[in-house]
Amino acid sequence: MASPIFNAIGNGGNNPFAIVEQFINFANNFKGNPQQEVQKLLSSGQMTQQQLNALQGQATQFRQLLSKFPRPK
């Protein structure tokens, strides 16, 4: 089963640098409080707890991927 992260970025899914670039783009453009946004999605029924749990697992994997890249000085 393909990762939704890779599916979301399309052809860049095979290129870890494209994944990192898209994540940086997302992080730079995100406005608001992430925890509040997640709570809104849960409260409205747009996202289930099971989906949140799955995404949190994927986020952990993504953090592990990012940890392999050197940090800019």
Contact map, one row per residue, 1 for C-alpha under 8 A:
1110000000000000000000000000000000000000000000000000000000000000000000000
1111011000000000000000000000000000000000000000000000000000000000000000000
1111111000000000000000000000000000000000000000000000000001000000000000000
0111111100000000000000000000000000000000000000000000000000000000000000000
0011111110001000000000000000000000000000000000000000000001000000000000000
0111111111011100001000000000000000000000000000000000000000000000000000000
0111111111001000000000000000000000000000000000000000000000000000000000000
0001111111000000000000000000000000000000000000000000000000000000000000000
0000111111111000001001000000000000000000000000000000000000000000000000000
0000011111111000000000000000000000000000000000000000000000000000000000000
0000000011111100000000000000000000000000000000000000000000000000000000000
0000010011111111011000000000000000000000000000000000000000000000000000000
0000111011111111011000000000000000000000000000000000000000000000000000000
0000010000111111000000000000000000000000000000000000000000000000000000000
0000000000011111111000000000000000000000000000000000000000000000000000000
0000000000011111111100000000000000000000000000000000000000000000000000000
0000000000000011111110000000000000000000000000000000000000000000000000000
0000000000011011111111000000000000000000000000000000000000000000000000000
0000010010011011111111100000000000000000000000000000000000000000000000000
0000000000000001111111110000000000000000000000000000000000000000010000000
0000000000000000111111111000000000000000000000000000000000000000000000000
0000000010000000011111111100000000000000000000000000000000000000000000000
0000000000000000001111111110000000000000000000000000000000000000000000000
0000000000000000000111111111000000000000000000000000000000000000000000000
0000000000000000000011111111100000000000000000000000000000000000000000000
0000000000000000000001111111110000000000000000000000000000000000000000000
0000000000000000000000111111110000000000000000000000000000000000000000000
0000000000000000000000011111110000000000000000000000000000000000000000000
0000000000000000000000001111111000000000000000000000000000000000000000000
0000000000000000000000000111111100000000000000000000000000000000000000000
0000000000000000000000000000111110000000000000000000000000000000000000000
0000000000000000000000000000011111011000000000000000000000000000000000000
0000000000000000000000000000001111111000000000000000000000000000000000000
0000000000000000000000000000000111111100000000000000000000000000000000000
0000000000000000000000000000000011111110000000000000000000000000000000000
0000000000000000000000000000000111111111000000000000000000000000000000000
0000000000000000000000000000000111111111100000000000000000000000000000000
0000000000000000000000000000000001111111110000000000000000000000000000000
0000000000000000000000000000000000111111111000000000000000000000000000000
0000000000000000000000000000000000011111111100000000000000000000000000000
0000000000000000000000000000000000001111111111100000000000000000000000000
0000000000000000000000000000000000000111111111111000000000000000000000000
0000000000000000000000000000000000000011111111000000000000000000000000000
0000000000000000000000000000000000000001111111100000000000000000000000000
0000000000000000000000000000000000000000111111110000000000000000000000000
0000000000000000000000000000000000000000111111110000000000000000000000000
0000000000000000000000000000000000000000110111111011000000000000000000000
0000000000000000000000000000000000000000010011111111000000000000000000000
0000000000000000000000000000000000000000010000111111100000000000000000000
0000000000000000000000000000000000000000000000011111110000000000000000000
0000000000000000000000000000000000000000000000111111111000000000000000000
0000000000000000000000000000000000000000000000111111111100000000000000000
0000000000000000000000000000000000000000000000001111111110000000000000000
0000000000000000000000000000000000000000000000000111111111000000000000000
0000000000000000000000000000000000000000000000000011111111100000000000000
0000000000000000000000000000000000000000000000000001111111110000000000000
0000000000000000000000000000000000000000000000000000111111111000000000000
0010100000000000000000000000000000000000000000000000011111111100000000000
0000000000000000000000000000000000000000000000000000001111111110000000000
0000000000000000000000000000000000000000000000000000000111111111000000000
0000000000000000000000000000000000000000000000000000000011111111100000000
0000000000000000000000000000000000000000000000000000000001111111110000000
0000000000000000000000000000000000000000000000000000000000111111111000000
0000000000000000000000000000000000000000000000000000000000011111111100000
0000000000000000000000000000000000000000000000000000000000001111111110000
0000000000000000000100000000000000000000000000000000000000000111111110000
0000000000000000000000000000000000000000000000000000000000000011111111000
0000000000000000000000000000000000000000000000000000000000000001111111000
0000000000000000000000000000000000000000000000000000000000000000111111100
0000000000000000000000000000000000000000000000000000000000000000001111110
0000000000000000000000000000000000000000000000000000000000000000000011111
0000000000000000000000000000000000000000000000000000000000000000000001111
0000000000000000000000000000000000000000000000000000000000000000000000111
